[in-house]
């Protein structure tokens, strides 16, 4: 896995978000895959536990964030309409002291307007250190970045808690529905 980072074997696939009323693509979610030299295309289920355990997850998150911002700008430069790209953020990356600065740097270096970036967090991330999480979410919102909670309902499932968070979207887990 460490060599995969060095050799550039990670790729992003983009899952469209489609507005049902007019079937227009309104955004995309960046999904990480590993193009393994012998095992083929691997999904996060195949490598994410090792990435978390080994501490490589933060480096991978940084790469995904940087690559997704750059791809969004490339699409805009090609004349495609501006739309939001969504990036999943790990607990390790979110709680790292340099997280907000790195997000700010990725947006600035790519030239992407912050309104076209959405960060997806799990509810566990937001609940781990509530005061710190609220502070970070407020900083990101002040920058113009959109925020969402992914897989809501798999953890604490407190709707009243969501009122304390600066969020633009809540993605409800299918098991909760």
N, C-alpha and C positions, 0 to 999 in steps of 0.2 A: 504494500500500500504506500509506503514511504517513497519507493522508487516510482510509483505511478504518478505521484505529485511532481517529481523531478522530470519525468519523461513526458509530461503533458498528456497523459492518457485519459484525463477526465473530459467529458463533453457535457454540454447542456442541451436538453430538449425543452421545447416550450409548449406548454399545454394552454390552448386558448381559453379565454373566458368569453362566453357568448351571451349577449342579451337576447332573451327569448323572443321579445316582441318584434324585433326586426332582423334577428339572426346576424347581427353585426358583432365582430370581435371587438371587445372593449378593453381587453388586456390579456396578458399572458403570465403564466407561472413558470419560473425557471426550475427545471428538474434535473438534478445531477445524475449522471450515469458514468460508469467506468468502462472504457473500451479496453478490456484486458487482452494482452497479446495472445494468450492461448485459450482462455475460457470464454472469449467473446464479450458481448455487452452485458454488464452486470447492473442490477438495480441497487438502490441504497440498502435494501434488506440484506443483500449479500456482503456488504462491506461497512455499513455504518456502525455496527456495534464495535468493530475493531478500530474504526476511526475515533470513536468516542473514548474507548479504553486506552488507546495509544496517545491521545492528545493531539492527533492530527486534524481533528474536526474543526478546530479554529482556523487553521491554515486553509482547509478546504472551503469553509464558509467565506473566508476572505476572497478566495479565488472566484467562487460563484458570484459573489456580490460585484466584484470588479468586472467580470466577464459579462454579466447580465446588464450592467449599466452601459458598457461599451457596445453590446449588441443592440440595445435599445436605440442608442445614438446612430449606429450604422443603419438601422431600419429607417430612422427619420431622415438621414442623409440620402437614402435611396428614394425618398419621396413618399414613404408610407406614412399614414396618419400617426401622430404621437399617441401613445397609449401607455398605460401603466404596466411595468414588469414587477412581478411579485417574487420575492426571494425568501426562502425559509431560513430562519436563524436558529442556531443551536443554543442551548443553555450556556455552554462553555463560552461561546463567542459573546453572547449578550451580557454576561456577568464579568467579562474581561474589562479591566480599567480603561483600555484604549478603544472600546467598541464605538462609542459615539464619534470620536475623532476619525476612526477608520471609515465609518459610513460617510461622514462629511468629505473626507479625502476622495473616496471612490466616486462620489457624485461630482465633485469639483473637477477631478482629473479627466473624467469621461465627458464632461460638459452637459450631462443630463440635468434637466430641471428637476428638482427634488419632488415635485408633484407627480412625476412619472415613475417613482419608485415606491413600492409597498414592501414592508417587512412583515413577515408572518412569524408569529411566536406561538408556542403552545401555552395553554393556560398554566401549566406547571412552571414555566419560566417566569411568568408574571407573578406567581404566588410565592416563589422561592424567597425573595427578599422584597416584600411589598413596597416599602418606602423607596428603596433604591430603584426598583422597577418603575414606579410611578414617575420618579425624577427623570429617568432615562427616556421614558415614553414621552414625557412633556418636552424634553430637549429635541427629540426627533420630530415631534409634531410642530414645534416652533420653527424648525428648519423647512417645513413643508412636506415632509415625508408622510406617506399614508401608513397606517398600522392596522394589522388584523390579528385576531386570535384564531388559530387553526385548531381543529379537532376539539372544539368546545364541547364539554359534556363527558369527556373521558376522565376528568380529574375532579376538581372541586365543584364544578357546575353551579356556581353561585351567580345568579343574574344580578343580584344587588351589588356584588363585588365589581362587576363590569362597569358600573357607573363611575367608579373611582379611576378607571383607566381611560387614557386618551386614545380611543380606537375609532377607526373608520368602518371596520367590518368585523363580524363574528361569523366564522365558518363552523357550523354545527356538525359534530361527528355523526355519521350515519347510525351508530349504535344508540345514540341519545335520542334521535328522531324516532 
